[in-house]
Amino acid sequence: MPRLELGAVRATVRSALRRLDTWTLSTMNPPAGASHPR
């Protein structure tokens, strides 16, 4: 596997994990201005 491709996959996974973590935090601890907290 080319190193460039591996780096791209790693960056994609990292961004996906960060997005999932942010979504989880927002879901568990909704901000004060949330219109409809779940």
DSSP file (Angstrom, degrees, kcal/mol; ACC not computed):
  #  RESIDUE AA STRUCTURE BP1 BP2  ACC     N-H-->O    O-->H-N    N-H-->O    O-->H-N    TCO  KAPPA ALPHA  PHI   PSI    X-CA   Y-CA   Z-CA
    1    1 A M              0   0    0      0, 0.0     5,-0.0     0, 0.0     0, 0.0   0.000 360.0 360.0 360.0 128.6    0.0    0.0    0.0
    2    2 A P     >  -     0   0    0      0, 0.0     4,-2.1     0, 0.0     5,-0.2  -0.292 360.0-129.2 -60.2 144.0    1.4    3.4   -1.0
    3    3 A R  H  > S+     0   0    0      1,-0.2     4,-2.4     2,-0.2     5,-0.2   0.858 107.8  57.1 -64.2 -34.1    2.4    5.6    2.0
    4    4 A L  H  > S+     0   0    0      2,-0.2     4,-2.2     1,-0.2    -1,-0.2   0.919 107.4  47.6 -63.2 -42.8    0.4    8.5    0.6
    5    5 A E  H  > S+     0   0    0      1,-0.2     4,-2.6     2,-0.2    -1,-0.2   0.909 110.4  52.1 -64.7 -41.2   -2.8    6.4    0.4
    6    6 A L  H  X S+     0   0    0     -4,-2.1     4,-2.4     1,-0.2    -1,-0.2   0.906 109.4  49.9 -61.6 -41.0   -2.2    5.2    4.0
    7    7 A G  H  X S+     0   0    0     -4,-2.4     4,-2.4     2,-0.2    -1,-0.2   0.894 110.2  50.3 -64.2 -39.7   -1.8    8.8    5.1
    8    8 A A  H  X S+     0   0    0     -4,-2.2     4,-2.4     2,-0.2    -2,-0.2   0.921 111.4  47.8 -65.3 -43.4   -5.0    9.8    3.4
    9    9 A V  H  X S+     0   0    0     -4,-2.6     4,-2.6     1,-0.2     5,-0.2   0.916 111.8  50.4 -63.0 -42.3   -6.9    7.0    5.0
   10   10 A R  H  X S+     0   0    0     -4,-2.4     4,-2.4     1,-0.2    -2,-0.2   0.908 110.8  48.7 -63.4 -41.2   -5.5    7.8    8.4
   11   11 A A  H  X S+     0   0    0     -4,-2.4     4,-2.4     2,-0.2    -1,-0.2   0.898 111.8  49.7 -65.1 -40.1   -6.5   11.5    8.0
   12   12 A T  H  X S+     0   0    0     -4,-2.4     4,-2.4     2,-0.2    -2,-0.2   0.928 112.1  47.0 -64.7 -44.7  -10.0   10.5    6.9
   13   13 A V  H  X S+     0   0    0     -4,-2.6     4,-2.7     1,-0.2     5,-0.2   0.907 111.8  51.5 -63.3 -41.2  -10.4    8.2    9.9
   14   14 A R  H  X S+     0   0    0     -4,-2.4     4,-2.3    -5,-0.2    -2,-0.2   0.921 111.5  46.3 -63.7 -43.2   -9.1   10.8   12.3
   15   15 A S  H  X S+     0   0    0     -4,-2.4     4,-2.4     2,-0.2    -1,-0.2   0.888 112.8  50.9 -66.7 -37.6  -11.5   13.5   11.0
   16   16 A A  H  X S+     0   0    0     -4,-2.4     4,-2.6     2,-0.2    -2,-0.2   0.922 110.8  48.2 -65.1 -43.4  -14.4   11.0   11.2
   17   17 A L  H  X S+     0   0    0     -4,-2.7     4,-2.7     1,-0.2    -2,-0.2   0.904 111.5  50.5 -63.5 -40.6  -13.6   10.1   14.7
   18   18 A R  H  X S+     0   0    0     -4,-2.3     4,-2.4     2,-0.2    -1,-0.2   0.911 111.5  48.1 -63.7 -41.0  -13.3   13.7   15.7
   19   19 A R  H  X S+     0   0    0     -4,-2.4     4,-2.5     2,-0.2    -2,-0.2   0.915 112.8  48.2 -65.4 -42.4  -16.7   14.4   14.1
   20   20 A L  H  X S+     0   0    0     -4,-2.6     4,-2.6     2,-0.2    -2,-0.2   0.904 111.6  50.1 -64.1 -41.2  -18.3   11.4   15.9
   21   21 A D  H  X S+     0   0    0     -4,-2.7     4,-2.5     2,-0.2    -2,-0.2   0.909 111.4  48.4 -64.1 -41.9  -16.8   12.5   19.2
   22   22 A T  H  X S+     0   0    0     -4,-2.4     4,-2.4     2,-0.2    -2,-0.2   0.918 112.6  48.4 -64.2 -42.8  -18.1   16.1   18.7
   23   23 A W  H  X S+     0   0    0     -4,-2.5     4,-1.9     2,-0.2    -2,-0.2   0.897 111.9  49.7 -64.5 -40.2  -21.6   14.7   17.8
   24   24 A T  H  X S+     0   0    0     -4,-2.6     4,-2.9     2,-0.2     5,-0.3   0.927 111.5  48.2 -64.4 -44.7  -21.5   12.4   20.9
   25   25 A L  H  X S+     0   0    0     -4,-2.5     4,-3.0     1,-0.2    -2,-0.2   0.913 112.2  48.9 -62.6 -42.4  -20.5   15.2   23.2
   26   26 A S  H  < S+     0   0    0     -4,-2.4    -1,-0.2     1,-0.2    -2,-0.2   0.839 114.1  47.2 -67.1 -31.4  -23.2   17.5   21.8
   27   27 A T  H  < S+     0   0    0     -4,-1.9    -2,-0.2    -5,-0.2    -1,-0.2   0.919 117.3  40.2 -75.7 -43.9  -25.8   14.7   22.2
   28   28 A M  H  < S+     0   0    0     -4,-2.9    -2,-0.2     1,-0.3    -3,-0.2   0.910 130.9  27.6 -71.0 -42.2  -24.8   13.8   25.8
   29   29 A N  S  < S-     0   0    0     -4,-3.0    -1,-0.3    -5,-0.3    -2,-0.1  -0.755  83.3-161.4-122.7  84.1  -24.3   17.4   26.9
   30   30 A P        -     0   0    0      0, 0.0    -3,-0.1     0, 0.0    -4,-0.1  -0.368  26.3-108.2 -65.3 141.3  -26.6   19.6   24.8
   31   31 A P    >   -     0   0    0      0, 0.0     3,-1.6     0, 0.0    -5,-0.0  -0.167  29.0-106.2 -64.9 164.6  -25.6   23.3   24.8
   32   32 A A  T 3  S+     0   0    0      1,-0.3     0, 0.0     3,-0.0     0, 0.0   0.802 119.3  54.0 -64.6 -28.5  -27.8   25.9   26.6
   33   33 A G  T 3  S+     0   0    0      0, 0.0    -1,-0.3     0, 0.0     2,-0.2   0.202  75.9 135.2 -93.0  17.3  -29.2   27.2   23.3
   34   34 A A    <   -     0   0    0     -3,-1.6     0, 0.0     1,-0.2     0, 0.0  -0.474  45.6-154.1 -68.9 131.8  -30.3   23.8   22.0
   35   35 A S  S    S+     0   0    0      1,-0.3    -1,-0.2    -2,-0.2    -3,-0.0   0.932  85.3   6.4 -73.2 -45.6  -33.8   24.0   20.5
   36   36 A H  S    S-     0   0    0      0, 0.0    -1,-0.3     0, 0.0     2,-0.1  -0.702  76.0-159.0-141.4  87.9  -34.7   20.4   21.1
   37   37 A P              0   0    0      0, 0.0   -10,-0.1     0, 0.0    -8,-0.0  -0.385 360.0 360.0 -65.3 140.9  -32.2   18.3   23.2
   38   38 A R              0   0    0    -11,-0.1   -11,-0.1    -2,-0.1   -10,-0.0   0.445 360.0 360.0 -89.9 360.0  -32.5   14.6   22.7
